Amino acid sequence: MPITVTMPRLSDTMEVGTVIQWHVKEGDTVSPGDVLADIETDKATMELEAFDEGTIAKLAAKQGDAVKVGDPIVIIAEEGEDVSEAAKGGGQAKAETKAQAGQATNEGKASTTASSASATATLSNGSTNGSHAGESDGGRIFASPLAKKIAGEHNVDLSGIDGTGPSGRIVKKDVEQALERGATAPAAQPRQARLEVELPPIGASLQDNTVALSNMRGTIAKRLVESKQTIPHYQVTVEVDMDALLDLREQLNEQLESQGVKLTVNDFLVRACALAMHRHPFVNSSWDGSKNPPAIRQHGDVNIGVAVALPEERGGGLVVPVLRGTDRMGLRTISSETRRLAKKAREKGLSVEDMEASTFTISNLGMFGVAHFTAIINPPNACILAVGAAREVPIVRDGQLMIGSVMSMTMSSDHRIVDGAMAAQYLNTVKGMLEAPATLLV
């Protein structure tokens, strides 16, 4: 019986998905793992991969079409079926899609239930500018799981393959074609550093341009406007003497280098913010407007969200992976989990579970040289901490003028929950821990 692939729901807020690009056409044969299309949701760009073998009988949506969750987007004829008849039938017999396909559960988990189970969508941010289409500037290889498996079994070097999947992603057929050419993994070569800065020609002028909002950008815009309009923001800033922390970090990294551990300033910051919640529970709270009268909900868990910016060439946007039970994590665990989630966000995308249940958010732009900024609260959090770079400035210490490293921290707070004195006390607790960083090791 023909298989109907419907638009799945991959987040609790997704209502429609936009077909950005088809990677198949009617009459093409597909196998499990083949990429059918790029789908843009309200959170990211997704890849729709086939689960079954068959022939594309009908593309039910055009490129650029916005399709409601549960509506058909492509019909696949199984082996031995008449393709034209499958296209006419629309796959009702086998793919009686349960309209709840992908309806989010009470916990906010995305579901993509359809009786045909014919396709799955996976998060992808795989736009690249490297020498090969499947390779990013940082040397990461973007390939489907099936392509990686086949390449590993046959000792094929993926860095030598030009991907034909979405945004240059390497798919199954690319590896198979490489095998036909007799490709194998060459000896490793040192990577050459290269300058990727493109300067505009002298005299070049900007041009008027209208850029349509993606689903993801549209959702971000909507949430930020709602946050600013409905939450009474205010900001409090403190400066932290970072010399002791930077010295301790350098010593620890020298000792831990052989174990593959490299602590960042942000790792110390996350731990300090998490531990400080035990003294200041209102910062780890949310506004509950569902009650009459409204109430403040203090959370028993400390779940720190760390904002991660996705590169513009891969769709842009901002995601916030969450470290659950952060107050119970040591520096090593915070470091490894932060790196794992950030890598997952940039390479293949985060699941709904990776981004839900945060109780506090940290946005750090220090790596970009930003000295100071303010951030918009990420609902339902009560606060968000904006962190700048640790920079060398003239300071007075013990009556002597000297050079020291100072970092600016600015916390935006919901004034309904956290007043100015509370914010100042919390920031001074965090400041004290960072300036006496040995306290973060126990």
C-alpha positions as CSV (number, residue, x, y, z in Angstrom):
1,M,0.0,0.0,0.0
2,P,1.2,3.6,-0.7
3,I,2.8,5.5,2.2
4,T,1.8,9.0,3.1
5,V,4.4,11.1,4.8
6,T,2.8,13.9,6.9
7,M,4.1,17.0,8.4
8,P,5.3,16.0,11.9
9,R,5.2,18.2,15.0
10,L,8.6,18.5,16.5
11,S,8.0,21.0,19.3
12,D,5.1,21.9,21.6
13,T,4.6,25.2,19.7
14,M,4.9,24.0,16.1
15,E,1.7,24.4,14.1
16,V,3.0,24.5,10.5
17,G,6.2,23.6,8.8
18,T,7.6,25.2,5.6
19,V,9.1,23.1,2.8
20,I,12.3,25.0,2.2
21,Q,13.7,22.6,-0.4
22,W,12.9,19.2,-1.9
23,H,15.8,16.8,-2.4
24,V,13.8,14.3,-4.3
25,K,11.5,14.5,-7.3
26,E,8.5,12.3,-8.5
27,G,9.8,9.0,-9.8
28,D,12.9,8.9,-7.6
29,T,13.6,5.8,-5.6
30,V,14.4,6.3,-1.9
31,S,15.8,4.2,0.9
32,P,15.8,4.5,4.7
33,G,18.1,7.4,5.7
34,D,17.7,9.3,2.4
35,V,16.8,13.0,2.9
36,L,13.5,13.9,1.4
37,A,13.3,17.6,2.2
38,D,14.4,20.5,4.3
39,I,11.6,21.6,6.7
40,E,11.6,24.8,8.6
41,T,9.8,24.8,11.9
42,D,9.4,27.5,14.5
43,K,12.6,26.5,16.2
44,A,15.1,25.4,13.5
45,T,15.6,23.9,10.0
46,M,14.9,20.2,10.0
47,E,15.7,17.3,7.6
48,L,12.9,14.9,6.7
49,E,14.5,11.5,6.2
50,A,12.8,8.4,4.7
51,F,12.2,5.3,6.9
52,D,11.0,3.1,4.0
53,E,12.1,2.0,0.6
54,G,9.9,3.0,-2.4
55,T,9.3,5.4,-5.2
56,I,8.2,9.0,-4.9
57,A,4.7,9.0,-6.3
58,K,3.6,12.5,-5.5
59,L,5.0,15.7,-3.9
60,A,1.9,17.0,-2.1
61,A,3.6,20.4,-1.3
62,K,5.7,22.8,-3.3
63,Q,8.9,24.5,-2.1
64,G,7.9,27.5,0.0
65,D,4.5,26.0,1.0
66,A,3.6,26.2,4.7
67,V,1.9,22.9,5.6
68,K,-0.1,22.3,8.8
69,V,1.0,19.6,11.2
70,G,-0.6,16.3,10.1
71,D,-1.2,17.3,6.5
72,P,0.4,15.1,3.8
73,I,3.6,16.4,2.1
74,V,4.8,13.4,0.0
75,I,3.4,10.0,-1.1
76,I,5.7,7.0,-1.5
77,A,4.8,3.9,-3.6
78,E,6.1,0.7,-2.1
79,E,8.0,-1.8,-4.2
80,G,5.8,-3.4,-6.9
81,E,3.1,-0.8,-6.7
82,D,1.9,1.3,-9.6
83,V,3.3,4.8,-9.0
84,S,0.5,6.6,-10.8
85,E,-2.2,4.7,-8.9
86,A,-0.4,5.4,-5.6
87,A,-0.4,9.1,-6.4
88,K,-4.1,9.0,-7.1
89,G,-4.9,7.0,-4.0
90,G,-3.1,9.4,-1.8
91,G,-2.0,6.5,0.5
92,Q,-5.2,6.5,2.5
93,A,-5.2,2.8,3.0
94,K,-1.8,2.4,4.7
95,A,-1.0,5.9,5.9
96,E,-4.2,6.6,7.8
97,T,-2.3,9.3,9.8
98,K,-3.5,9.7,13.3
99,A,-4.3,13.4,13.4
100,Q,-2.6,13.6,16.7
101,A,0.7,13.0,14.7
102,G,3.2,14.8,16.7
103,Q,0.9,16.4,19.3
104,A,3.0,17.4,22.2
105,T,2.5,15.5,25.5
106,N,1.8,17.2,28.8
107,E,5.5,17.3,29.5
108,G,6.1,19.3,26.2
109,K,7.7,16.3,24.5
110,A,7.3,16.3,20.7
111,S,5.7,13.2,19.2
112,T,5.6,12.3,15.5
113,T,3.1,9.3,15.6
114,A,1.8,8.3,12.2
115,S,0.8,4.7,11.5
116,S,3.0,4.5,8.5
117,A,6.1,5.7,10.5
118,S,7.4,6.6,7.1
119,A,9.8,9.4,7.9
120,T,11.5,11.3,10.6
121,A,12.8,14.8,10.8
122,T,16.1,15.6,12.4
123,L,17.5,19.0,13.4
124,S,20.1,20.3,11.0
125,N,22.1,23.5,10.8
126,G,24.5,22.2,8.2
127,S,25.3,25.2,6.0
128,T,29.0,25.2,5.2
129,N,31.7,27.2,3.5
130,G,34.5,24.7,3.6
131,S,36.3,23.1,0.7
132,H,33.9,20.2,0.7
133,A,30.1,20.7,0.9
134,G,29.9,18.3,3.9
135,E,32.6,20.1,5.9
136,S,32.2,23.2,8.1
137,D,34.8,25.9,8.7
138,G,35.7,24.1,11.9
139,G,36.4,20.8,10.2
140,R,33.2,19.0,11.3
141,I,31.6,16.7,8.8
142,F,27.9,17.0,8.3
143,A,26.5,13.6,7.2
144,S,23.3,11.6,7.9
145,P,23.7,8.8,10.5
146,L,23.3,6.1,7.7
147,A,26.0,7.8,5.6
148,K,28.4,7.8,8.6
149,K,27.6,4.1,9.3
150,I,28.3,3.0,5.7
151,A,31.4,5.1,5.5
152,G,32.7,3.6,8.7
153,E,32.1,0.1,7.6
154,H,34.0,0.6,4.3
155,N,36.7,3.0,5.6
156,V,35.6,5.9,3.5
157,D,36.9,9.4,4.3
158,L,33.8,11.6,4.4
159,S,35.9,14.8,4.2
160,G,36.7,13.9,0.6
161,I,33.0,13.7,-0.4
162,D,30.9,16.5,-1.8
163,G,27.4,16.2,-0.1
164,T,24.3,16.5,-2.2
165,G,21.9,16.7,0.8
166,P,20.5,19.8,2.4
167,S,23.1,22.5,3.0
168,G,25.8,20.2,1.7
169,R,25.0,17.3,4.1
170,I,26.4,14.0,3.0
171,V,23.7,11.3,2.5
172,K,23.7,7.6,1.7
173,K,23.9,7.9,-2.1
174,D,27.0,10.2,-1.9
175,V,28.9,7.5,0.1
176,E,27.7,4.7,-2.3
177,Q,28.9,6.8,-5.3
178,A,32.3,7.3,-3.5
179,L,32.5,3.5,-3.0
180,E,31.9,2.9,-6.7
181,R,34.9,5.2,-7.4
182,G,37.0,3.2,-4.9
183,A,37.4,5.9,-2.3
184,T,39.1,5.0,0.9
185,A,40.4,7.0,3.8
186,P,43.8,8.7,3.1
187,A,46.5,9.3,5.6
188,A,45.6,12.2,7.9
189,Q,47.0,15.5,6.8
190,P,47.6,18.6,9.0
191,R,44.8,21.1,8.6
192,Q,45.9,24.4,7.1
193,A,44.7,27.5,8.8
194,R,42.9,29.8,6.5
195,L,41.5,33.3,6.7
196,E,37.8,33.4,6.1
197,V,37.2,37.1,6.2
198,E,35.7,38.5,3.0
199,L,36.2,42.2,2.5
200,P,33.7,44.1,0.3
201,P,35.2,45.7,-2.9
202,I,36.2,49.4,-2.6
203,G,33.2,51.6,-3.5
204,A,30.7,48.8,-2.9
205,S,27.3,50.1,-1.8
206,L,24.5,48.4,0.1
207,Q,21.2,47.7,-1.6
208,D,17.6,47.8,-0.3
209,N,16.4,44.3,0.5
210,T,13.4,42.7,2.2
211,V,14.1,39.4,4.0
212,A,11.2,37.2,4.9
213,L,11.1,35.9,8.5
214,S,11.8,32.2,8.9
215,N,9.5,30.3,11.3
216,M,12.3,30.2,13.8
217,R,13.0,34.0,13.6
218,G,9.2,34.7,13.7
219,T,8.8,32.7,16.9
220,I,11.9,34.3,18.5
221,A,10.5,37.8,17.6
222,K,7.1,36.9,19.0
223,R,8.4,35.5,22.3
224,L,10.8,38.5,22.9
225,V,8.1,41.0,22.2
226,E,5.8,39.2,24.7
227,S,8.6,39.0,27.2
228,K,9.3,42.8,27.0
229,Q,5.6,43.7,27.0
230,T,4.4,41.5,29.8
231,I,7.4,41.3,32.2
232,P,8.5,44.4,34.0
233,H,12.3,44.3,33.3
234,Y,15.0,46.1,35.1
235,Q,18.8,45.6,35.2
236,V,21.4,45.5,37.9
237,T,25.2,45.4,37.1
238,V,28.2,44.4,39.1
239,E,31.9,44.1,38.1
240,V,34.0,41.1,39.2
241,D,37.7,41.0,39.9
242,M,38.7,38.0,37.8
243,D,42.5,37.7,38.5
244,A,42.2,34.9,41.1
245,L,39.7,32.9,38.9
246,L,41.9,33.2,35.8
247,D,44.9,32.1,37.7
248,L,43.1,29.1,39.2
249,R,41.6,28.1,35.8
250,E,45.1,28.2,34.2
251,Q,46.5,25.9,37.0
252,L,43.6,23.5,36.7
253,N,43.8,23.3,33.0
254,E,47.5,22.5,33.1
255,Q,46.7,19.6,35.5
256,L,43.7,18.3,33.6
257,E,45.1,18.7,30.0
258,S,46.1,15.0,29.9
259,Q,42.5,14.0,30.8
260,G,41.1,16.0,27.9
261,V,39.4,18.5,30.3
262,K,39.5,22.3,29.5
263,L,37.6,24.5,31.9
264,T,36.2,27.8,30.7
265,V,35.3,31.0,32.6
266,N,31.6,30.2,31.8
267,D,31.9,26.8,33.6
268,F,32.9,28.6,36.8
269,L,30.1,31.1,36.2
270,V,27.4,28.5,35.7
271,R,28.5,26.7,39.0
272,A,28.5,30.0,41.0
273,C,25.1,31.0,39.7
274,A,23.7,27.5,40.5
275,L,25.1,27.4,44.1
276,A,23.9,30.9,44.8
277,M,20.3,29.9,44.2
278,H,20.3,28.1,47.6
279,R,20.8,31.5,49.3
280,H,18.4,33.4,47.0
281,P,15.5,31.1,46.0
282,F,13.4,33.9,44.5
283,V,15.9,34.2,41.6
284,N,15.1,30.6,40.9
285,S,11.4,31.2,40.6
286,S,8.6,31.8,38.1
287,W,5.5,34.0,38.0
288,D,2.3,31.9,38.1
289,G,-0.5,34.0,36.6
290,S,-2.9,31.0,36.4
291,K,-3.8,31.4,40.0
292,N,-6.2,33.9,41.5
293,P,-4.6,35.9,42.9
294,P,-1.3,35.3,41.1
295,A,1.5,33.5,42.9
296,I,5.3,33.0,42.8
297,R,6.5,29.5,42.2
298,Q,9.9,28.7,43.7
299,H,11.6,25.8,42.0
300,G,13.1,22.9,43.9
301,D,15.5,22.1,41.0
302,V,18.2,24.4,39.7
303,N,18.3,24.1,35.9
304,I,20.6,26.6,34.2
305,G,20.0,27.4,30.6
306,V,23.0,28.5,28.6
307,A,22.2,30.6,25.5
308,V,23.9,29.3,22.3
309,A,23.9,31.4,19.1
310,L,23.6,29.5,15.8
311,P,25.7,30.9,12.9
312,E,23.9,33.0,10.4
313,E,25.0,30.8,7.5
314,R,23.2,28.0,9.2
315,G,19.9,29.8,9.7
316,G,20.9,31.9,12.7
317,G,18.7,32.1,15.8
318,L,19.3,31.4,19.4
319,V,18.7,28.2,21.4
320,V,19.0,27.6,25.1
321,P,20.1,24.1,26.1
322,V,19.5,23.3,29.8
323,L,21.8,21.8,32.4
324,R,19.4,19.9,34.7
325,G,20.3,19.8,38.4
326,T,23.2,22.2,37.9
327,D,23.7,22.8,41.6
328,R,24.6,19.1,42.0
329,M,27.2,19.2,39.2
330,G,30.9,19.7,39.6
331,L,33.0,21.9,37.2
332,R,34.0,18.9,35.1
333,T,30.4,17.8,34.6
334,I,29.3,21.3,33.8
335,S,32.1,21.7,31.3
336,S,31.5,18.4,29.5
337,E,27.7,18.8,29.4
338,T,27.9,22.4,28.2
339,R,30.3,21.4,25.4
340,R,28.1,18.4,24.5
341,L,24.9,20.4,24.3
342,A,26.5,23.3,22.4
343,K,28.0,20.9,19.9
344,K,24.7,19.1,19.4
345,A,22.9,22.4,18.9
346,R,25.3,23.6,16.2
347,E,25.7,20.2,14.4
348,K,22.4,18.5,14.5
349,G,20.1,20.4,16.7
350,L,18.5,20.0,20.2
351,S,15.5,18.0,21.2
352,V,12.6,19.5,23.1
353,E,13.9,17.7,26.2
354,D,17.3,19.4,25.8
355,M,15.6,22.9,26.0
356,E,12.8,22.6,28.5
357,A,12.5,23.3,32.2
358,S,15.1,26.0,32.7
359,T,14.9,28.0,35.8
360,F,17.6,30.6,35.1
361,T,19.5,31.6,31.9
362,I,23.0,32.8,31.3
363,S,23.9,34.7,28.1
364,N,27.6,35.2,27.6
365,L,29.1,37.4,24.8
366,G,32.5,37.7,26.4
367,M,34.0,35.5,23.7
368,F,33.0,38.1,21.1
369,G,34.8,40.9,23.0
370,V,31.6,42.5,24.3
371,A,32.3,44.4,27.5
372,H,28.7,45.0,28.7
373,F,25.1,44.3,27.4
374,T,21.6,43.6,28.7
375,A,19.5,40.6,27.9
376,I,15.7,40.0,27.6
377,I,14.3,37.5,30.1
378,N,13.6,34.0,28.8
379,P,10.1,33.1,30.1
380,P,9.1,31.5,32.4
381,N,12.4,32.5,34.1
382,A,12.5,35.3,36.6
383,C,16.0,36.4,35.6
384,I,18.7,36.3,32.9
385,L,22.4,37.1,33.4
386,A,24.3,38.9,30.6
387,V,28.0,38.4,30.9
388,G,30.8,40.4,29.2
389,A,34.4,39.7,28.6
390,A,37.1,39.7,31.3
391,R,39.2,42.6,30.2
392,E,42.3,44.3,31.6
393,V,41.7,47.7,33.0
394,P,43.4,50.1,35.5
395,I,42.2,49.3,39.0
396,V,43.1,50.4,42.6
397,R,44.0,47.6,44.9
398,D,45.3,48.2,48.5
399,G,45.7,51.9,47.6
400,Q,47.9,51.0,44.6
401,L,47.1,51.6,40.9
402,M,47.6,48.5,38.8
403,I,46.3,46.5,35.9
404,G,43.6,43.9,36.7
405,S,41.1,41.7,34.9
406,V,37.5,42.8,35.4
407,M,34.3,41.2,34.1
408,S,30.9,42.9,33.9
409,M,27.7,41.0,34.8
410,T,24.2,42.5,34.3
411,M,21.1,40.7,35.5
412,S,17.7,41.5,34.0
413,S,15.0,40.6,36.5
414,D,11.2,40.4,36.7
415,H,10.3,43.1,39.2
416,R,7.1,41.2,40.2
417,I,9.4,38.5,41.7
418,V,12.8,39.9,42.3
419,D,13.2,43.5,43.5
420,G,16.4,45.6,43.3
421,A,17.8,44.6,46.7
422,M,17.3,40.8,45.9
423,A,19.0,41.2,42.6
424,A,21.9,43.0,44.2
425,Q,22.3,40.5,47.0
426,Y,22.3,37.6,44.5
427,L,24.8,39.2,42.2
428,N,27.1,39.9,45.2
429,T,26.9,36.3,46.2
430,V,27.9,35.2,42.7
431,K,30.6,37.9,42.7
432,G,32.0,36.6,46.0
433,M,32.3,33.1,44.8
434,L,34.0,34.1,41.5
435,E,36.5,36.3,43.4
436,A,37.2,33.4,45.8
437,P,37.1,30.6,43.2
438,A,38.4,27.8,45.5
439,T,34.9,27.8,47.0
440,L,33.6,26.4,43.7
441,L,35.8,23.3,43.9
442,V,34.0,21.9,46.9
